[in-house]
Amino acid sequence: MTALAICFAVVVMFDAAGVRYAAGQQAAILNKIVEEYSQLGRIQHKRLKELLGHTPFEVFVGAMLGIAFALFFLA
């Protein structure tokens, strides 16, 4: 059961730090491109959400807090 929980936690942390963070960076670049085109009057745009994921440091701190809370409540 513990191995399953660890595997699930690793998948969630990888998603939070990798995939979603990269998508947020892409959204920031797309917003800049669309903003330049809108200044030329070619298109109208709605800004994309840029804060989609977590930095690796935030994921690490979250993992450490999770472990600390688990140890606290087991004691």
CHARMM internal coordinates of N, CA and C (Angstrom, degrees):
IC EDIT
DIST 1 N 1 CA 1.4498
DIST 1 CA 1 C 1.5367
ANGL 1 N 1 CA 1 C 111.14
DIST 1 C 2 N 1.3225
ANGL 1 CA 1 C 2 N 115.55
DIHE 1 N 1 CA 1 C 2 N -40.03
DIST 2 N 2 CA 1.4602
ANGL 1 C 2 N 2 CA 119.67
DIHE 1 CA 1 C 2 N 2 CA 179.16
DIST 2 CA 2 C 1.5253
ANGL 2 N 2 CA 2 C 110.79
DIHE 1 C 2 N 2 CA 2 C -65.38
DIST 2 C 3 N 1.3317
ANGL 2 CA 2 C 3 N 116.70
DIHE 2 N 2 CA 2 C 3 N -39.29
DIST 3 N 3 CA 1.4651
ANGL 2 C 3 N 3 CA 120.40
DIHE 2 CA 2 C 3 N 3 CA 179.20
DIST 3 CA 3 C 1.5239
ANGL 3 N 3 CA 3 C 110.83
DIHE 2 C 3 N 3 CA 3 C -62.96
DIST 3 C 4 N 1.3103
ANGL 3 CA 3 C 4 N 117.02
DIHE 3 N 3 CA 3 C 4 N -38.72
DIST 4 N 4 CA 1.4612
ANGL 3 C 4 N 4 CA 121.48
DIHE 3 CA 3 C 4 N 4 CA 178.05
DIST 4 CA 4 C 1.5272
ANGL 4 N 4 CA 4 C 110.72
DIHE 3 C 4 N 4 CA 4 C -64.94
DIST 4 C 5 N 1.3075
ANGL 4 CA 4 C 5 N 117.23
DIHE 4 N 4 CA 4 C 5 N -42.00
DIST 5 N 5 CA 1.4667
ANGL 4 C 5 N 5 CA 121.21
DIHE 4 CA 4 C 5 N 5 CA 178.82
DIST 5 CA 5 C 1.5267
ANGL 5 N 5 CA 5 C 110.70
DIHE 4 C 5 N 5 CA 5 C -65.53
DIST 5 C 6 N 1.3283
ANGL 5 CA 5 C 6 N 117.33
DIHE 5 N 5 CA 5 C 6 N -39.56
DIST 6 N 6 CA 1.4615
ANGL 5 C 6 N 6 CA 120.31
DIHE 5 CA 5 C 6 N 6 CA 178.64
DIST 6 CA 6 C 1.5193
ANGL 6 N 6 CA 6 C 110.87
DIHE 5 C 6 N 6 CA 6 C -66.09
DIST 6 C 7 N 1.3370
ANGL 6 CA 6 C 7 N 117.29
DIHE 6 N 6 CA 6 C 7 N -43.06
DIST 7 N 7 CA 1.4729
ANGL 6 C 7 N 7 CA 120.93
DIHE 6 CA 6 C 7 N 7 CA 177.88
DIST 7 CA 7 C 1.5210
ANGL 7 N 7 CA 7 C 110.87
DIHE 6 C 7 N 7 CA 7 C -60.99
DIST 7 C 8 N 1.3083
ANGL 7 CA 7 C 8 N 117.37
DIHE 7 N 7 CA 7 C 8 N -44.58
DIST 8 N 8 CA 1.4580
ANGL 7 C 8 N 8 CA 121.56
DIHE 7 CA 7 C 8 N 8 CA 178.72
DIST 8 CA 8 C 1.5262
ANGL 8 N 8 CA 8 C 110.59
DIHE 7 C 8 N 8 CA 8 C -62.51
DIST 8 C 9 N 1.3289
ANGL 8 CA 8 C 9 N 117.61
DIHE 8 N 8 CA 8 C 9 N -42.26
DIST 9 N 9 CA 1.4654
ANGL 8 C 9 N 9 CA 121.60
DIHE 8 CA 8 C 9 N 9 CA 179.69
DIST 9 CA 9 C 1.5242
ANGL 9 N 9 CA 9 C 111.05
DIHE 8 C 9 N 9 CA 9 C -63.93
DIST 9 C 10 N 1.3272
ANGL 9 CA 9 C 10 N 117.44
DIHE 9 N 9 CA 9 C 10 N -40.64
DIST 10 N 10 CA 1.4639
ANGL 9 C 10 N 10 CA 120.69
DIHE 9 CA 9 C 10 N 10 CA 179.47
DIST 10 CA 10 C 1.5204
ANGL 10 N 10 CA 10 C 111.18
DIHE 9 C 10 N 10 CA 10 C -64.43
DIST 10 C 11 N 1.3250
ANGL 10 CA 10 C 11 N 117.02
DIHE 10 N 10 CA 10 C 11 N -41.82
DIST 11 N 11 CA 1.4723
ANGL 10 C 11 N 11 CA 120.78
DIHE 10 CA 10 C 11 N 11 CA 178.48
DIST 11 CA 11 C 1.5268
ANGL 11 N 11 CA 11 C 110.52
DIHE 10 C 11 N 11 CA 11 C -62.91
DIST 11 C 12 N 1.3165
ANGL 11 CA 11 C 12 N 117.15
DIHE 11 N 11 CA 11 C 12 N -44.02
DIST 12 N 12 CA 1.4641
ANGL 11 C 12 N 12 CA 121.25
DIHE 11 CA 11 C 12 N 12 CA -179.91
DIST 12 CA 12 C 1.5261
ANGL 12 N 12 CA 12 C 110.66
DIHE 11 C 12 N 12 CA 12 C -65.43
DIST 12 C 13 N 1.3298
ANGL 12 CA 12 C 13 N 117.79
DIHE 12 N 12 CA 12 C 13 N -42.09
DIST 13 N 13 CA 1.4587
ANGL 12 C 13 N 13 CA 120.70
DIHE 12 CA 12 C 13 N 13 CA 179.67
DIST 13 CA 13 C 1.5266
ANGL 13 N 13 CA 13 C 111.27
DIHE 12 C 13 N 13 CA 13 C -67.04
DIST 13 C 14 N 1.3211
ANGL 13 CA 13 C 14 N 117.25
DIHE 13 N 13 CA 13 C 14 N -38.35
DIST 14 N 14 CA 1.4657
ANGL 13 C 14 N 14 CA 120.21
DIHE 13 CA 13 C 14 N 14 CA 177.57
DIST 14 CA 14 C 1.5240
ANGL 14 N 14 CA 14 C 110.22
DIHE 13 C 14 N 14 CA 14 C -63.47
DIST 14 C 15 N 1.3268
ANGL 14 CA 14 C 15 N 116.50
DIHE 14 N 14 CA 14 C 15 N -42.00
DIST 15 N 15 CA 1.4656
ANGL 14 C 15 N 15 CA 120.72
DIHE 14 CA 14 C 15 N 15 CA 178.57
DIST 15 CA 15 C 1.5187
ANGL 15 N 15 CA 15 C 110.85
DIHE 14 C 15 N 15 CA 15 C -64.20
DIST 15 C 16 N 1.3199
ANGL 15 CA 15 C 16 N 116.91
DIHE 15 N 15 CA 15 C 16 N -43.92
DIST 16 N 16 CA 1.4664
ANGL 15 C 16 N 16 CA 120.85
DIHE 15 CA 15 C 16 N 16 CA -178.16
DIST 16 CA 16 C 1.5175
ANGL 16 N 16 CA 16 C 111.88
DIHE 15 C 16 N 16 CA 16 C -65.91
DIST 16 C 17 N 1.3171
ANGL 16 CA 16 C 17 N 117.16
DIHE 16 N 16 CA 16 C 17 N -38.95
DIST 17 N 17 CA 1.4617
ANGL 16 C 17 N 17 CA 120.08
DIHE 16 CA 16 C 17 N 17 CA -175.41
DIST 17 CA 17 C 1.5164
ANGL 17 N 17 CA 17 C 112.73
DIHE 16 C 17 N 17 CA 17 C -88.43
DIST 17 C 18 N 1.3050
ANGL 17 CA 17 C 18 N 118.12
DIHE 17 N 17 CA 17 C 18 N -34.33
DIST 18 N 18 CA 1.4571
ANGL 17 C 18 N 18 CA 120.52
DIHE 17 CA 17 C 18 N 18 CA -172.87
DIST 18 CA 18 C 1.5095
ANGL 18 N 18 CA 18 C 114.33
DIHE 17 C 18 N 18 CA 18 C -95.94
DIST 18 C 19 N 1.2960
ANGL 18 CA 18 C 19 N 115.65
DIHE 18 N 18 CA 18 C 19 N -72.55
DIST 19 N 19 CA 1.4577
ANGL 18 C 19 N 19 CA 121.96
DIHE 18 CA 18 C 19 N 19 CA -171.44
DIST 19 CA 19 C 1.5207
ANGL 19 N 19 CA 19 C 112.01
DIHE 18 C 19 N 19 CA 19 C -63.78
DIST 19 C 20 N 1.2897
ANGL 19 CA 19 C 20 N 117.89
DIHE 19 N 19 CA 19 C 20 N -50.28
DIST 20 N 20 CA 1.4658
ANGL 19 C 20 N 20 CA 120.45
DIHE 19 CA 19 C 20 N 20 CA -176.54
DIST 20 CA 20 C 1.5307
ANGL 20 N 20 CA 20 C 111.90
DIHE 19 C 20 N 20 CA 20 C -69.41
DIST 20 C 21 N 1.3196
ANGL 20 CA 20 C 21 N 117.04
DIHE 20 N 20 CA 20 C 21 N -37.04
DIST 21 N 21 CA 1.4639
ANGL 20 C 21 N 21 CA 119.74
DIHE 20 CA 20 C 21 N 21 CA 178.93
DIST 21 CA 21 C 1.5255
ANGL 21 N 21 CA 21 C 110.36
DIHE 20 C 21 N 21 CA 21 C -66.06
DIST 21 C 22 N 1.3174
ANGL 21 CA 21 C 22 N 116.72
DIHE 21 N 21 CA 21 C 22 N -41.15
DIST 22 N 22 CA 1.4686
ANGL 21 C 22 N 22 CA 120.64
DIHE 21 CA 21 C 22 N 22 CA 177.47
DIST 22 CA 22 C 1.5204
ANGL 22 N 22 CA 22 C 111.05
DIHE 21 C 22 N 22 CA 22 C -64.10
DIST 22 C 23 N 1.3150
ANGL 22 CA 22 C 23 N 116.91
DIHE 22 N 22 CA 22 C 23 N -38.84
DIST 23 N 23 CA 1.4663
ANGL 22 C 23 N 23 CA 120.19
DIHE 22 CA 22 C 23 N 23 CA 177.79
DIST 23 CA 23 C 1.5289
ANGL 23 N 23 CA 23 C 110.60
DIHE 22 C 23 N 23 CA 23 C -64.62
DIST 23 C 24 N 1.3078
ANGL 23 CA 23 C 24 N 117.68
DIHE 23 N 23 CA 23 C 24 N -35.56
DIST 24 N 24 CA 1.4610
ANGL 23 C 24 N 24 CA 120.98
DIHE 23 CA 23 C 24 N 24 CA 176.60
DIST 24 CA 24 C 1.5116
ANGL 24 N 24 CA 24 C 112.11
DIHE 23 C 24 N 24 CA 24 C -66.01
DIST 24 C 25 N 1.3320
ANGL 24 CA 24 C 25 N 116.70
DIHE 24 N 24 CA 24 C 25 N -39.24
DIST 25 N 25 CA 1.4610
ANGL 24 C 25 N 25 CA 120.05
DIHE 24 CA 24 C 25 N 25 CA 177.22
DIST 25 CA 25 C 1.5247
ANGL 25 N 25 CA 25 C 110.81
DIHE 24 C 25 N 25 CA 25 C -65.68
DIST 25 C 26 N 1.3187
ANGL 25 CA 25 C 26 N 117.06
DIHE 25 N 25 CA 25 C 26 N -39.95
DIST 26 N 26 CA 1.4642
ANGL 25 C 26 N 26 CA 120.93
DIHE 25 CA 25 C 26 N 26 CA 177.95
DIST 26 CA 26 C 1.5218
ANGL 26 N 26 CA 26 C 110.37
DIHE 25 C 26 N 26 CA 26 C -64.24
DIST 26 C 27 N 1.3226
ANGL 26 CA 26 C 27 N 117.16
DIHE 26 N 26 CA 26 C 27 N -39.08
DIST 27 N 27 CA 1.4614
ANGL 26 C 27 N 27 CA 120.50
DIHE 26 CA 26 C 27 N 27 CA 178.53
DIST 27 CA 27 C 1.5203
ANGL 27 N 27 CA 27 C 110.75
DIHE 26 C 27 N 27 CA 27 C -63.12
DIST 27 C 28 N 1.3245
ANGL 27 CA 27 C 28 N 117.87
DIHE 27 N 27 CA 27 C 28 N -38.21
DIST 28 N 28 CA 1.4660
ANGL 27 C 28 N 28 CA 121.13
DIHE 27 CA 27 C 28 N 28 CA 178.95
DIST 28 CA 28 C 1.5257
ANGL 28 N 28 CA 28 C 110.27
DIHE 27 C 28 N 28 CA 28 C -63.83
DIST 28 C 29 N 1.3298
ANGL 28 CA 28 C 29 N 116.96
DIHE 28 N 28 CA 28 C 29 N -43.24
DIST 29 N 29 CA 1.4631
ANGL 28 C 29 N 29 CA 120.44
DIHE 28 CA 28 C 29 N 29 CA 178.94
DIST 29 CA 29 C 1.5183
ANGL 29 N 29 CA 29 C 110.94
DIHE 28 C 29 N 29 CA 29 C -66.13
DIST 29 C 30 N 1.3211
ANGL 29 CA 29 C 30 N 116.99
DIHE 29 N 29 CA 29 C 30 N -42.63
DIST 30 N 30 CA 1.4703
ANGL 29 C 30 N 30 CA 120.24
DIHE 29 CA 29 C 30 N 30 CA 178.28
DIST 30 CA 30 C 1.5282
ANGL 30 N 30 CA 30 C 111.27
DIHE 29 C 30 N 30 CA 30 C -62.88
DIST 30 C 31 N 1.3254
ANGL 30 CA 30 C 31 N 117.21
DIHE 30 N 30 CA 30 C 31 N -37.51
DIST 31 N 31 CA 1.4673
ANGL 30 C 31 N 31 CA 119.97
DIHE 30 CA 30 C 31 N 31 CA 177.35
DIST 31 CA 31 C 1.5212
ANGL 31 N 31 CA 31 C 111.19
DIHE 30 C 31 N 31 CA 31 C -61.81
DIST 31 C 32 N 1.3336
ANGL 31 CA 31 C 32 N 117.07
DIHE 31 N 31 CA 31 C 32 N -39.76
DIST 32 N 32 CA 1.4694
ANGL 31 C 32 N 32 CA 120.57
DIHE 31 CA 31 C 32 N 32 CA 178.82
DIST 32 CA 32 C 1.5259
ANGL 32 N 32 CA 32 C 110.80
DIHE 31 C 32 N 32 CA 32 C -65.91
DIST 32 C 33 N 1.3315
ANGL 32 CA 32 C 33 N 116.78
DIHE 32 N 32 CA 32 C 33 N -42.60
DIST 33 N 33 CA 1.4620
ANGL 32 C 33 N 33 CA 120.64
DIHE 32 CA 32 C 33 N 33 CA 179.70
DIST 33 CA 33 C 1.5193
ANGL 33 N 33 CA 33 C 110.89
DIHE 32 C 33 N 33 CA 33 C -63.72
DIST 33 C 34 N 1.3158
ANGL 33 CA 33 C 34 N 116.53
DIHE 33 N 33 CA 33 C 34 N -46.79
DIST 34 N 34 CA 1.4702
ANGL 33 C 34 N 34 CA 120.91
DIHE 33 CA 33 C 34 N 34 CA -178.89
DIST 34 CA 34 C 1.5215
ANGL 34 N 34 CA 34 C 110.56
DIHE 33 C 34 N 34 CA 34 C -65.50
DIST 34 C 35 N 1.3282
ANGL 34 CA 34 C 35 N 117.53
DIHE 34 N 34 CA 34 C 35 N -35.83
DIST 35 N 35 CA 1.4644
ANGL 34 C 35 N 35 CA 120.85
DIHE 34 CA 34 C 35 N 35 CA 178.41
DIST 35 CA 35 C 1.5294
ANGL 35 N 35 CA 35 C 110.97
DIHE 34 C 35 N 35 CA 35 C -63.17
DIST 35 C 36 N 1.3207
ANGL 35 CA 35 C 36 N 116.25
DIHE 35 N 35 CA 35 C 36 N -40.50
DIST 36 N 36 CA 1.4745
ANGL 35 C 36 N 36 CA 119.64
DIHE 35 CA 35 C 36 N 36 CA 177.87
DIST 36 CA 36 C 1.5281
ANGL 36 N 36 CA 36 C 111.31
DIHE 35 C 36 N 36 CA 36 C -64.52
DIST 36 C 37 N 1.3215
ANGL 36 CA 36 C 37 N 117.06
DIHE 36 N 36 CA 36 C 37 N -41.68
DIST 37 N 37 CA 1.4552
ANGL 36 C 37 N 37 CA 120.08
DIHE 36 CA 36 C 37 N 37 CA 178.63
DIST 37 CA 37 C 1.5303
ANGL 37 N 37 CA 37 C 111.91
DIHE 36 C 37 N 37 CA 37 C -68.44
DIST 37 C 38 N 1.3170
ANGL 37 CA 37 C 38 N 117.44
DIHE 37 N 37 CA 37 C 38 N -34.01
DIST 38 N 38 CA 1.4630
ANGL 37 C 38 N 38 CA 119.67
DIHE 37 CA 37 C 38 N 38 CA -179.41
DIST 38 CA 38 C 1.5248
ANGL 38 N 38 CA 38 C 110.93
DIHE 37 C 38 N 38 CA 38 C -70.75
DIST 38 C 39 N 1.3277
ANGL 38 CA 38 C 39 N 117.19
DIHE 38 N 38 CA 38 C 39 N -28.45
DIST 39 N 39 CA 1.4629
ANGL 38 C 39 N 39 CA 119.90
DIHE 38 CA 38 C 39 N 39 CA 176.74
DIST 39 CA 39 C 1.5224
ANGL 39 N 39 CA 39 C 111.17
DIHE 38 C 39 N 39 CA 39 C -67.49
DIST 39 C 40 N 1.3184
ANGL 39 CA 39 C 40 N 116.22
DIHE 39 N 39 CA 39 C 40 N -27.15
DIST 40 N 40 CA 1.4676
ANGL 39 C 40 N 40 CA 120.22
DIHE 39 CA 39 C 40 N 40 CA 176.89
DIST 40 CA 40 C 1.5270
ANGL 40 N 40 CA 40 C 111.52
DIHE 39 C 40 N 40 CA 40 C -81.01
DIST 40 C 41 N 1.3289
ANGL 40 CA 40 C 41 N 116.75
DIHE 40 N 40 CA 40 C 41 N -7.15
DIST 41 N 41 CA 1.4533
ANGL 40 C 41 N 41 CA 121.59
DIHE 40 CA 40 C 41 N 41 CA 178.08
DIST 41 CA 41 C 1.5145
ANGL 41 N 41 CA 41 C 113.85
DIHE 40 C 41 N 41 CA 41 C 82.21
DIST 41 C 42 N 1.3114
ANGL 41 CA 41 C 42 N 117.29
DIHE 41 N 41 CA 41 C 42 N 14.30
DIST 42 N 42 CA 1.4648
ANGL 41 C 42 N 42 CA 120.21
DIHE 41 CA 41 C 42 N 42 CA -176.65
DIST 42 CA 42 C 1.5238
ANGL 42 N 42 CA 42 C 113.09
DIHE 41 C 42 N 42 CA 42 C -83.92
DIST 42 C 43 N 1.3108
ANGL 42 CA 42 C 43 N 117.30
DIHE 42 N 42 CA 42 C 43 N -33.58
DIST 43 N 43 CA 1.4653
ANGL 42 C 43 N 43 CA 120.18
DIHE 42 CA 42 C 43 N 43 CA -178.00
DIST 43 CA 43 C 1.5191
ANGL 43 N 43 CA 43 C 109.95
DIHE 42 C 43 N 43 CA 43 C -141.45
DIST 43 C 44 N 1.3243
ANGL 43 CA 43 C 44 N 113.98
DIHE 43 N 43 CA 43 C 44 N 160.86
DIST 44 N 44 CA 1.4616
ANGL 43 C 44 N 44 CA 121.00
DIHE 43 CA 43 C 44 N 44 CA 169.60
DIST 44 CA 44 C 1.5190
ANGL 44 N 44 CA 44 C 106.22
DIHE 43 C 44 N 44 CA 44 C -111.24
DIST 44 C 45 N 1.2981
ANGL 44 CA 44 C 45 N 116.46
DIHE 44 N 44 CA 44 C 45 N 146.43
DIST 45 N 45 CA 1.4531
ANGL 44 C 45 N 45 CA 118.29
DIHE 44 CA 44 C 45 N 45 CA -173.98
DIST 45 CA 45 C 1.5149
ANGL 45 N 45 CA 45 C 112.74
DIHE 44 C 45 N 45 CA 45 C -138.52
DIST 45 C 46 N 1.3130
ANGL 45 CA 45 C 46 N 112.95
DIHE 45 N 45 CA 45 C 46 N 160.38
DIST 46 N 46 CA 1.4556
ANGL 45 C 46 N 46 CA 122.23
DIHE 45 CA 45 C 46 N 46 CA 171.74
DIST 46 CA 46 C 1.5237
ANGL 46 N 46 CA 46 C 105.65
DIHE 45 C 46 N 46 CA 46 C -119.59
DIST 46 C 47 N 1.3205
ANGL 46 CA 46 C 47 N 117.74
DIHE 46 N 46 CA 46 C 47 N 128.10
DIST 47 N 47 CA 1.4644
ANGL 46 C 47 N 47 CA 120.85
DIHE 46 CA 46 C 47 N 47 CA -175.37
DIST 47 CA 47 C 1.5263
ANGL 47 N 47 CA 47 C 111.11
DIHE 46 C 47 N 47 CA 47 C -64.12
DIST 47 C 48 N 1.3244
ANGL 47 CA 47 C 48 N 114.98
DIHE 47 N 47 CA 47 C 48 N 142.09
DIST 48 N 48 CA 1.4512
ANGL 47 C 48 N 48 CA 121.63
DIHE 47 CA 47 C 48 N 48 CA 176.11
DIST 48 CA 48 C 1.5260
ANGL 48 N 48 CA 48 C 109.81
DIHE 47 C 48 N 48 CA 48 C -83.62
DIST 48 C 49 N 1.2992
ANGL 48 CA 48 C 49 N 115.82
DIHE 48 N 48 CA 48 C 49 N 151.18
DIST 49 N 49 CA 1.4647
ANGL 48 C 49 N 49 CA 120.97
DIHE 48 CA 48 C 49 N 49 CA 177.47
DIST 49 CA 49 C 1.5265
ANGL 49 N 49 CA 49 C 108.68
DIHE 48 C 49 N 49 CA 49 C -72.88
DIST 49 C 50 N 1.3340
ANGL 49 CA 49 C 50 N 116.86
DIHE 49 N 49 CA 49 C 50 N 124.65
DIST 50 N 50 CA 1.4550
ANGL 49 C 50 N 50 CA 121.39
DIHE 49 CA 49 C 50 N 50 CA -174.70
DIST 50 CA 50 C 1.5220
ANGL 50 N 50 CA 50 C 113.69
DIHE 49 C 50 N 50 CA 50 C -97.12
DIST 50 C 51 N 1.3044
ANGL 50 CA 50 C 51 N 118.47
DIHE 50 N 50 CA 50 C 51 N -26.13
DIST 51 N 51 CA 1.4625
ANGL 50 C 51 N 51 CA 121.07
DIHE 50 CA 50 C 51 N 51 CA -176.52
DIST 51 CA 51 C 1.5282
ANGL 51 N 51 CA 51 C 109.83
DIHE 50 C 51 N 51 CA 51 C -93.11
DIST 51 C 52 N 1.3220
ANGL 51 CA 51 C 52 N 115.71
DIHE 51 N 51 CA 51 C 52 N 81.80
DIST 52 N 52 CA 1.4550
ANGL 51 C 52 N 52 CA 120.01
DIHE 51 CA 51 C 52 N 52 CA -176.01
DIST 52 CA 52 C 1.5238
ANGL 52 N 52 CA 52 C 113.70
DIHE 51 C 52 N 52 CA 52 C -100.80
DIST 52 C 53 N 1.2944
ANGL 52 CA 52 C 53 N 117.52
DIHE 52 N 52 CA 52 C 53 N -30.42
DIST 53 N 53 CA 1.4485
ANGL 52 C 53 N 53 CA 120.01
DIHE 52 CA 52 C 53 N 53 CA -174.09
DIST 53 CA 53 C 1.5065
ANGL 53 N 53 CA 53 C 113.30
DIHE 52 C 53 N 53 CA 53 C -129.66
DIST 53 C 54 N 1.3109
ANGL 53 CA 53 C 54 N 114.70
DIHE 53 N 53 CA 53 C 54 N -166.36
DIST 54 N 54 CA 1.4605
ANGL 53 C 54 N 54 CA 121.78
DIHE 53 CA 53 C 54 N 54 CA -178.86
DIST 54 CA 54 C 1.5188
ANGL 54 N 54 CA 54 C 109.56
DIHE 53 C 54 N 54 CA 54 C -117.13
DIST 54 C 55 N 1.3142
ANGL 54 CA 54 C 55 N 115.34
DIHE 54 N 54 CA 54 C 55 N 153.41
DIST 55 N 55 CA 1.4575
ANGL 54 C 55 N 55 CA 120.08
DIHE 54 CA 54 C 55 N 55 CA 173.69
DIST 55 CA 55 C 1.5376
ANGL 55 N 55 CA 55 C 107.98
DIHE 54 C 55 N 55 CA 55 C -75.17
DIST 55 C 56 N 1.3260
ANGL 55 CA 55 C 56 N 117.46
DIHE 55 N 55 CA 55 C 56 N 158.95
DIST 56 N 56 CA 1.4715
ANGL 55 C 56 N 56 CA 118.78
DIHE 55 CA 55 C 56 N 56 CA 177.96
DIST 56 CA 56 C 1.5338
ANGL 56 N 56 CA 56 C 112.76
DIHE 55 C 56 N 56 CA 56 C -57.49
DIST 56 C 57 N 1.3262
ANGL 56 CA 56 C 57 N 117.83
DIHE 56 N 56 CA 56 C 57 N -34.76
DIST 57 N 57 CA 1.4638
ANGL 56 C 57 N 57 CA 120.26
DIHE 56 CA 56 C 57 N 57 CA 177.85
DIST 57 CA 57 C 1.5362
ANGL 57 N 57 CA 57 C 110.95
DIHE 56 C 57 N 57 CA 57 C -63.53
DIST 57 C 58 N 1.3243
ANGL 57 CA 57 C 58 N 117.29
DIHE 57 N 57 CA 57 C 58 N -42.57
DIST 58 N 58 CA 1.4687
ANGL 57 C 58 N 58 CA 120.70
DIHE 57 CA 57 C 58 N 58 CA 178.72
DIST 58 CA 58 C 1.5255
ANGL 58 N 58 CA 58 C 111.20
DIHE 57 C 58 N 58 CA 58 C -63.00
DIST 58 C 59 N 1.3173
ANGL 58 CA 58 C 59 N 117.10
DIHE 58 N 58 CA 58 C 59 N -38.81
DIST 59 N 59 CA 1.4655
ANGL 58 C 59 N 59 CA 120.92
DIHE 58 CA 58 C 59 N 59 CA 178.01
DIST 59 CA 59 C 1.5295
ANGL 59 N 59 CA 59 C 110.27
DIHE 58 C 59 N 59 CA 59 C -65.72
DIST 59 C 60 N 1.3358
ANGL 59 CA 59 C 60 N 116.60
DIHE 59 N 59 CA 59 C 60 N -42.44
DIST 60 N 60 CA 1.4615
ANGL 59 C 60 N 60 CA 120.75
DIHE 59 CA 59 C 60 N 60 CA 179.01
DIST 60 CA 60 C 1.5242
ANGL 60 N 60 CA 60 C 111.28
DIHE 59 C 60 N 60 CA 60 C -61.77
DIST 60 C 61 N 1.3272
ANGL 60 CA 60 C 61 N 116.28
DIHE 60 N 60 CA 60 C 61 N -45.90
DIST 61 N 61 CA 1.4649
ANGL 60 C 61 N 61 CA 120.15
DIHE 60 CA 60 C 61 N 61 CA 179.80
DIST 61 CA 61 C 1.5340
ANGL 61 N 61 CA 61 C 110.34
DIHE 60 C 61 N 61 CA 61 C -63.70
DIST 61 C 62 N 1.3233
ANGL 61 CA 61 C 62 N 117.04
DIHE 61 N 61 CA 61 C 62 N -39.74
DIST 62 N 62 CA 1.4632
ANGL 61 C 62 N 62 CA 120.31
DIHE 61 CA 61 C 62 N 62 CA 177.28
DIST 62 CA 62 C 1.5199
ANGL 62 N 62 CA 62 C 112.27
DIHE 61 C 62 N 62 CA 62 C -62.46
DIST 62 C 63 N 1.3293
ANGL 62 CA 62 C 63 N 116.49
DIHE 62 N 62 CA 62 C 63 N -40.31
DIST 63 N 63 CA 1.4694
ANGL 62 C 63 N 63 CA 120.41
DIHE 62 CA 62 C 63 N 63 CA 177.68
DIST 63 CA 63 C 1.5239
ANGL 63 N 63 CA 63 C 110.61
DIHE 62 C 63 N 63 CA 63 C -64.09
DIST 63 C 64 N 1.3341
ANGL 63 CA 63 C 64 N 116.42
DIHE 63 N 63 CA 63 C 64 N -43.01
DIST 64 N 64 CA 1.4650
ANGL 63 C 64 N 64 CA 120.13
DIHE 63 CA 63 C 64 N 64 CA -179.91
DIST 64 CA 64 C 1.5359
ANGL 64 N 64 CA 64 C 110.93
DIHE 63 C 64 N 64 CA 64 C -65.06
DIST 64 C 65 N 1.3314
ANGL 64 CA 64 C 65 N 116.41
DIHE 64 N 64 CA 64 C 65 N -39.74
DIST 65 N 65 CA 1.4725
ANGL 64 C 65 N 65 CA 119.19
DIHE 64 CA 64 C 65 N 65 CA 177.16
DIST 65 CA 65 C 1.5234
ANGL 65 N 65 CA 65 C 111.00
DIHE 64 C 65 N 65 CA 65 C -64.74
DIST 65 C 66 N 1.3200
ANGL 65 CA 65 C 66 N 116.62
DIHE 65 N 65 CA 65 C 66 N -40.13
DIST 66 N 66 CA 1.4672
ANGL 65 C 66 N 66 CA 120.12
DIHE 65 CA 65 C 66 N 66 CA 177.88
DIST 66 CA 66 C 1.5117
ANGL 66 N 66 CA 66 C 112.00
DIHE 65 C 66 N 66 CA 66 C -61.39
DIST 66 C 67 N 1.3213
ANGL 66 CA 66 C 67 N 116.46
DIHE 66 N 66 CA 66 C 67 N -44.12
DIST 67 N 67 CA 1.4651
ANGL 66 C 67 N 67 CA 120.66
DIHE 66 CA 66 C 67 N 67 CA 178.09
DIST 67 CA 67 C 1.5304
ANGL 67 N 67 CA 67 C 110.30
DIHE 66 C 67 N 67 CA 67 C -64.62
DIST 67 C 68 N 1.3330
ANGL 67 CA 67 C 68 N 116.57
DIHE 67 N 67 CA 67 C 68 N -42.89
DIST 68 N 68 CA 1.4740
ANGL 67 C 68 N 68 CA 119.91
DIHE 67 CA 67 C 68 N 68 CA -179.73
DIST 68 CA 68 C 1.5243
ANGL 68 N 68 CA 68 C 111.46
DIHE 67 C 68 N 68 CA 68 C -62.62
DIST 68 C 69 N 1.3275
ANGL 68 CA 68 C 69 N 117.30
DIHE 68 N 68 CA 68 C 69 N -43.94
DIST 69 N 69 CA 1.4740
ANGL 68 C 69 N 69 CA 120.16
DIHE 68 CA 68 C 69 N 69 CA 178.80
DIST 69 CA 69 C 1.5311
ANGL 69 N 69 CA 69 C 110.64
DIHE 68 C 69 N 69 CA 69 C -64.25
DIST 69 C 70 N 1.3184
ANGL 69 CA 69 C 70 N 117.20
DIHE 69 N 69 CA 69 C 70 N -40.58
DIST 70 N 70 CA 1.4650
ANGL 69 C 70 N 70 CA 119.88
DIHE 69 CA 69 C 70 N 70 CA 179.22
DIST 70 CA 70 C 1.5137
ANGL 70 N 70 CA 70 C 111.27
DIHE 69 C 70 N 70 CA 70 C -62.87
DIST 70 C 71 N 1.3199
ANGL 70 CA 70 C 71 N 117.24
DIHE 70 N 70 CA 70 C 71 N -43.80
DIST 71 N 71 CA 1.4550
ANGL 70 C 71 N 71 CA 120.54
DIHE 70 CA 70 C 71 N 71 CA 178.83
DIST 71 CA 71 C 1.5358
ANGL 71 N 71 CA 71 C 111.66
DIHE 70 C 71 N 71 CA 71 C -67.03
DIST 71 C 72 N 1.3167
ANGL 71 CA 71 C 72 N 116.33
DIHE 71 N 71 CA 71 C 72 N -36.34
DIST 72 N 72 CA 1.4650
ANGL 71 C 72 N 72 CA 120.96
DIHE 71 CA 71 C 72 N 72 CA 179.83
DIST 72 CA 72 C 1.5371
ANGL 72 N 72 CA 72 C 110.43
DIHE 71 C 72 N 72 CA 72 C -64.47
DIST 72 C 73 N 1.3180
ANGL 72 CA 72 C 73 N 115.96
DIHE 72 N 72 CA 72 C 73 N -44.38
DIST 73 N 73 CA 1.4691
ANGL 72 C 73 N 73 CA 118.83
DIHE 72 CA 72 C 73 N 73 CA -176.11
DIST 73 CA 73 C 1.5280
ANGL 73 N 73 CA 73 C 112.93
DIHE 72 C 73 N 73 CA 73 C -80.63
DIST 73 C 74 N 1.3449
ANGL 73 CA 73 C 74 N 117.37
DIHE 73 N 73 CA 73 C 74 N -17.46
DIST 74 N 74 CA 1.4545
ANGL 73 C 74 N 74 CA 120.11
DIHE 73 CA 73 C 74 N 74 CA 175.17
DIST 74 CA 74 C 1.5231
ANGL 74 N 74 CA 74 C 111.98
DIHE 73 C 74 N 74 CA 74 C -80.01
DIST 74 C 75 N 1.3285
ANGL 74 CA 74 C 75 N 116.17
DIHE 74 N 74 CA 74 C 75 N -25.12
DIST 75 N 75 CA 1.4665
ANGL 74 C 75 N 75 CA 120.22
DIHE 74 CA 74 C 75 N 75 CA -176.37
DIST 75 CA 75 C 1.5075
ANGL 75 N 75 CA 75 C 112.16
DIHE 74 C 75 N 75 CA 75 C -77.19
END
COOR INIT
IC SEED 1 N 1 CA 1 C
IC BUILD
